[in-house]
Amino acid sequence: MSALVIAEHDHRSLKPATLNAITAALACDAEVHLLIAGTLAREAAEAGARIAGVARVLLADDPAFEHHAAENVAAQVLQIAAPYGHILFTATSNGKNAAPRVAARLDVAQISEITKVVDASTFERPIYAGNAIATVRSPDACKVITVRATGFAPAAATGGTAAIEALAPIADLKRTRFVSREVTKSERPDLTAARIVVSGGRALGSAEKFNEVMTPLADKLNAGLGASRAAVDAGYAPNDWQVGQTGKIVAPELYIAAGISGAIQHLAGMKDSKVIVAINKDPEAPIFSVADFGLEADLFAAVPELVRGL
């Protein structure tokens, strides 16, 4: 059986999570096909054709996909779903929106946020905020899966020579109406793709102090800037900086947590980082239980000293 990966893209380029989902599909021991449902998305399809391991790229190009409406994307997937034993989505907002619609229409159980493929029918996924790992075996003929990017290495973006096949796009279902989109623009690396992430917590005390203390460190390291839920809820940082179970799941090479106690919700979003550095003046802070390096110190003194040392 073949596996179908639903690409995450902006019509011109593929999002990094797509490469991780392709690795998961390859682990299912299947021929991997990549679906690009977009508008004027030939460039994204050509990028998909260059990915190592992709056998075919299926391009559904139509204005119906301009805003990634889940109803339209799901309908396009269902139109071509019959030959596939695995249909994999990224565990992003778009993927989580479309995957349940496909699973429901196929009358199969969705397998959410897998972090490992044991075999073609068996997968591992975190439960209880990542404190336990469930092994799930599915008897369904078609497995509908969302893939947590941090669980898989990205597939090589070059080296492939897949053919691009144009599909007949579905008619726009017009069940939703696009109103507007507000996109946060930043010169910093995206949190989910950054090699280094620097995060601050509620101990910073205010948005002004958050910016004064954490921004210079992030600038020095060319790092993504994150925050705990408590810091976001207090208004110290914007929502799209939140790292945790209800925010973004990250696994950078280096994660620096300053003034973050380490609630379960936050640990679920960053404990797969390669190296974790924690700075906290509370020796009992749970963050130290997952940290590779812990510094018991006042962050208002330690972080500026670290910046000077860099």
C-alpha positions, 0 to 999 in steps of 0.5 A, a space after each residue: 500500500 502507498 502512503 499519502 502525506 498532506 503537505 503544509 505549505 504557503 503555496 510557494 514553499 513547504 513548511 518544515 513539518 512536511 519533511 517530518 511527516 514524510 519521514 514518518 510515512 517512509 517508516 510505514 514501509 510504503 511508497 510515499 505520495 505528497 498532496 499539494 492542495 493550493 492556489 498557484 502552488 506549482 512552486 511548492 509542488 516542485 519543491 515537494 518533487 525534490 524531497 528524497 523518498 517522495 515517489 509522486 507529487 499530486 497537485 490540486 491547484 485551485 482558488 478553493 484552497 487559497 485559505 486552506 479551508 479544512 472542508 475543501 482540503 478534506 474533500 480533496 483528500 477523500 476524492 483520492 483516498 481509496 488506494 492509500 493505506 496511510 494518510 498522514 497530516 502534520 500536527 499543525 492547526 491546518 492538519 488538526 483541522 482537516 484530519 478528523 474530517 477525513 477520518 470521520 468520512 472514512 469511518 476510521 479512528 484517527 491516530 493523533 500526534 504520533 512520535 514513532 512508527 513501530 510498524 505499519 499498523 503500530 504507533 507511539 503517541 504521548 498521553 497525559 501531557 507527555 508523561 506516558 507513551 501509549 502504543 496504539 495498534 490500528 486494524 483499520 484498512 486506512 490509517 489517518 494519522 497526525 504527525 508530531 514533527 518533533 518526533 521525526 527527523 526531517 526528510 532530505 529536501 533535495 535528492 528526489 526526482 518525483 513526477 508531478 501529477 495534476 489532479 482535478 480539483 474538487 469544487 469549492 464547498 463554500 461552507 466557510 467564508 474567509 474574513 481576514 488574516 493577521 500574520 505576525 512578522 518577525 525576523 527571528 526564527 520560527 519557534 518550531 523550526 529554530 535551532 535555539 529557543 530562549 523562553 521566559 516565565 512569569 518571574 520576569 514580572 512585566 512585559 517591559 522586563 521580559 523584553 529587557 532581559 530576554 531579547 538581548 539573549 535571543 539576539 545574541 544566539 539568533 534564537 526563537 523567543 518563547 514564553 510559558 503560558 503563565 507569562 502569556 496569560 499575564 500579558 508579558 508575551 504574545 500568544 504565538 510565543 507560548 511553548 507548551 501543551 496548549 502552545 507550540 511543541 518545540 525540540 531545538 538543539 538548545 532550549 534555555 528556560 529563564 524564570 520558568 518553574 516547569 509546570 507539566 503543561 510547559 514541560 510537554 512542549 519542550 522536554 524533547 529538546 536536545 539540551 535544556 538549560 534552566 535558570 531559576 532561583 527556586 531549587 525545587 522548581 520542576 524544570 530542573 528535573 528535565 534540565 541538562 544544566 541547571 543554574 540556581 540563580 536570580 535570572 535578573 543577574 544571571 541572564 545579563 551576565 550570560 549575555 555579556 559572556 557571549 
